[in-house]
Every structure is written in C-alpha cells, then in structure tokens.
Amino acid sequence: MSVAHAGEFGLIARVTARLGTGADCLLGPGDDGAIVAAPDGRVVASTDVLVDGRHFRRDWCGAEDVGHRAAAANLADIAAMGARPTALLVGLCAPPDLDARWAEELADGLAAEAAKVGAAVVGGDMTASPVLTVAVTALGDLAGQEAVLRAGARPGDVVALAGRVGYAAAGYTVLSRGFRTPKLLVDAYRRPQVEYAAGPAAARWGATAMIDVSDGLLADLGHVARASGVGVDLRRAAFTVSVQMRDAAAALGVDPYTWILGGGDDHALAATFPAGRPLPEGWWVVGAVTDTGEVTVDGRPYSDGPAGWDHFRPGSTLGP
Amino acid sequence: MSVAHAGEFGLIARVTARLGTGADCLLGPGDDGAIVAAPDGRVVASTDVLVDGRHFRRDWCGAEDVGHRAAAANLADIAAMGARPTALLVGLCAPPDLDARWAEELADGLAAEAAKVGAAVVGGDMTASPVLTVAVTALGDLAGQEAVLRAGARPGDVVALAGRVGYAAAGYTVLSRGFRTPKLLVDAYRRPQVEYAAGPAAARWGATAMIDVSDGLLADLGHVARASGVGVDLRRAAFTVSVQMRDAAAALGVDPYTWILGGGDDHALAATFPAGRPLPEGWWVVGAVTDTGEVTVDGRPYSDGPAGWDHFRPGSTLGP
C-alpha cells in the first residue's frame, strides 16, 4: 500500500502505533505538541536532515537502517554535549508512491535506536514531497552537569575517542564499489554503533571539549581546534586497523587511514581531557592538544584523501 | 551567489550572523546542540515541514515570507498547547543553485517571527537537496500551567477563537487565480498574524481543549471532537465577513464561508471553555460543544467545499 493510499492521517496512525514510549515522554504524538521532561531546567536540542540519494540510498540501506542512522546522527549530537537524550521528533517527507511499509520500518528503526538510550519518538510531521527526506530533532537533559562545548580545549590536554572510527566510511566504500561484504563494515555504515553513555561520562569526568565525529575525525577536530583556538596532533599508532578493515583496504586499494582519519558517519565521540588523569570507561587516547592552531598527524599536516564533507560541494553526492 | 558557491560552512556563517537571540537561548548555533532554558522542568516540542511547491511557492512568497510562515506554523502549535515559545531549530534542504540570499532572507523571516514572542532560532542543519524544504522544530515552556490538550472538551463548553480565519485561504485563492490583490488577503497568506499570547492566556483561564487551526476550522475542530468524544456546533452568524473578503469572494465566485470554515493557514487558535465565564482578551465565541459526535454548522452537517487537507491526497498540491 502506498502512502498516498494510506492517506496522511492513516499513515500517521500506522506509524505512531509502532513507536514506543520513554520515561521522559510526558505526552506523545497526537496533539499540537509533545511534552518532554526537562528535569535539569535546560534542554539540549539538535536537528539533522537526511535526504534520499545524498545521506542514504534505499538500495544500500533498508528503511529500518535509515531509521537507526537518522536517530543515531541526532542522539550522538546530544551525547556530544554531555547530555542524555530524552526524545526525538521526526519530520518525514515522502513521495506519494512510497510503500507505507517503508515509513513503518523507518519508525521501527528510529524507535529502536532511541530505545537504546531510554528515549522515544514523541512527535513529528508527515507530508508529501518528490524527495524522500527525514528531518530529526533530538532533545536531551544535562542532569545538572555543565555542557561540554567545542571551545574548551587547552594545550596539553589529551585527545580521546569513544567509539569506532573509519568503519562506516569503509562500509560506504565497499557499498559504493558494488560489494555487500565484509558484513562488519557494511553494517557499521548501515547502523552506527554509538557510545552514547560516553558523552555524559566525559562531562562528569571534566572533559574540556567534545564533538561528535560526523564530518570525519580530522575535520571535526578542526572544528574543536578553531573553536578553542588551539591545535590537535593525532598519533597514527593510536589507531588499530581491524583485520576486516585491513583486508578490505587491500582489496579496494585504499589506505585504511583515509577511512579512520577522514571518514565520518560512525558518530564516535571525540573529547579533550586534562592530562595525567584516568579517563572514563570506553575512552582511549589518540593524541594531544597543541598550540599550533593546526590539526596534524604525528606532527605533520595530513593530506591523503578528503578531510570532511561540504554538502553543497559539486560531486558530493553521498555523505554524512 | 549560489549556496553551492557559498559552501555549507560559508552559508551557515552567513545565515547564523543574521539570527538574533532570545532570553531562553543559553547556547545558540555553532556547537553539536543548542541549549534552551526549560524553567518549568518540561519542554513542549513540535515539528512542521514545508516543501517547495506544496506548502509554499517561490513566485507567490518571498523567502522572508516563507520564514514567517514556517515559524508561525510551529510557534502556533506551541501556543495551542498553552505554552510560551522559547526556541526554533531549522533544517534547510536547498538546491545547490539556490541564491544564498534566499537562505539569508528565510533566516530573517524566521528570526523576525520568533522575535515576536521573544524566541530565537537556536540551531539547525543545512544540506543540499533537489527540493527546497524547510523543517522547523519549535520548543516552548508551560510556566507551571497544565498543558491544554485536544481531549478535554465537554458538552456545554463554549467554542472560541483567537485570531483570524479564512483570510489566508482567501489570499491563497486570490494568488491561485493569478491576482496579487487585495493586499490584506494576500498578505494574510504570506505572513499569518497569529495571536500567540492567547494560548497561554487560555491555559490560565481554564480552557478545556485547544488546537491551532492549520487544516481548516471544521477539520481541526473535528480533531478536538474525536479526541474529546464530543461534537461541536458552530454558529455561522458568529463569523463576520470582512469587506475585502466579501468583495474578493464575489469577484471570484466563491462562498466566503468556504474560506472561513474550511481554510487553514491563518493559525488561529480554537479552544473550548467552561460556559458562563468571561473569556480572556482576544477570544470570541463561535459555537458550543455538543454530545452529537459531529461537527455541525447551525445544527447541520457542512458540506460546501473541502473541510481540510490530506497531504498525500492526489491533486492536493498546495496546502497548509
């Protein structure tokens, strides 16, 4: 059944029936607005839009995968502020001939990813459009902690990561060359594994700056460096190349560090911490904050491969 | 300069430079998420997406108008819960050849409409898409009041309105017939005049149910009736037809009550109140809550013209 046949209100009913709820959802879908708990007295909010053919391809990802990816991209932004995600709102623009099942499975993926952190889809909007588009807004609670911004890194801090880097980019390359394996890499692209709890943990641990790696590690650390007025030097040896990534890189003729240092979409969290202290669980040191004003690798500028995405760049057809 | 030429980060810089700030904005654009005050300990949130050619036409509305309309549609949802809007987040999907000025003027309109209620655009996302799309999420604060839902209307309550109805629909008809006047009606379509303060006032005054009129008065009161398990009877004589609307209706061969009862897009607030009490400023009685389970006009079903929009309905090309 197409979404046109289901009708706007029919489709809304089918989709909302599949959404769970969360402890912070005080009023879910069905009224003019949702009501979400904000016990801290502040709410963290972030919006990301995914466009068919640009941020996802329906032949590469099922609807449920797209739901996971869209939710993860937004929930990771909340975690990167040091907050706990509480709710998602979703705007779906669907071509009238889209199978209603696609919208239902999208809702399943969004709800399942949100449920990982105890959050829920609390509201949204549906409309027709020639281009399938998923606009997600995530809300979160700081639980009394100060937010961790991009601007607080200081020379001498360590640079640390929580979560994987390069896996989603490797999966993207695999898919773009027409392959469907290795499954580990392809799945990493389809459903990012985000270390959400590492964000609030970093805030409690005194992280000085934090960001979610969505444009690519070098590009995103560049954002931190600019906002903080510092430099960042990464140690290449800090990154282990998994067997699957090494083999895929060899087969495809790619330097795996291009994926690790330049690829986004895993939504790892990158943060800076005062040196000489233990880090919270799940964080590992990959470099140091410098006063050079540059992002370098082993002390030198890195120039192999793209360092991040510009969504309006000509030829930039699929990116984070 | 096209948005492709400005580049993603260049465009974000140009647009955010034009956004003001609000008292509730604790951290604005530029980090992974925004931080907004939620002094009540709860946050009201609502999302609406506007698609080029469906919710607006660039030959009918300037970019600043689209910004006003997109903001108003969302801010009115917050007001209709009885809350005071605090912030907007905006996802913009832009064709690469879009003039960067269009995005800047959109931001001007969004910011100006938000400023009417002391709110601000606190964050968002920009990406390329073949179809110009504006996804807006609004946040609001209940200031200790109970939210006014669609579900609380009781037989015997009065039905009241705050704001205009039919003006935007009349303006839409005028534009769709190729005219550009009367200015009052066309401007009503381009920039809705929403009585935002009437929402929280209704909550303080004990409104039993409330909704924002976006699908059309009959359709939206139908939502209230279904949610509350009641009926609604409107008095046709309660609605005055302005001279401009009467003349335009005569010239175009339209019954003006089609606009008043069936048209959305003015974002009037409709609420039910206990009978026999004075109403807050700006509210006027247009009917009564019944136990019929139907929405009627002067006791009879109304069937002249469309009673609301279904965004996936074939032939439904431009609507609220």
Interface residues (C-beta under 8 A of the other chain):
Chain A: V3 A4 A6 G7 E8 F9 L11 L26 L27 G30 D31 D32 G33 A34 I35 V36 A37 A38 P39 D40 G41 R42 V43 V44 A45 S46 T47 D48 V49 V51 R54 H55 D77 I78 A80 M81 A83 A87 L89 V90 G91 L92 C93 A94 P96 V122 G123 G124 D125 M126 T127 A128 S129 P130 V131 T133 A135 T137 A138 L139 G140 L142 A147 L149 R150 A151 M210 I211 D212 A227 W309 D310 H311 F312 R313 P314 S316
Chain B: V3 A4 A6 G7 E8 F9 L11 L26 L27 G30 D31 D32 G33 A34 I35 V36 A37 A38 P39 D40 G41 R42 V43 V44 A45 S46 T47 D48 V49 V51 R54 H55 D77 I78 A80 M81 A83 A87 L89 V90 G91 L92 C93 A94 P96 V122 G123 G124 D125 M126 T127 A128 S129 P130 V131 T133 A135 T137 A138 L139 G140 L142 A147 L149 R150 A151 M210 I211 D212 A227 W309 D310 H311 F312 R313 P314 S316
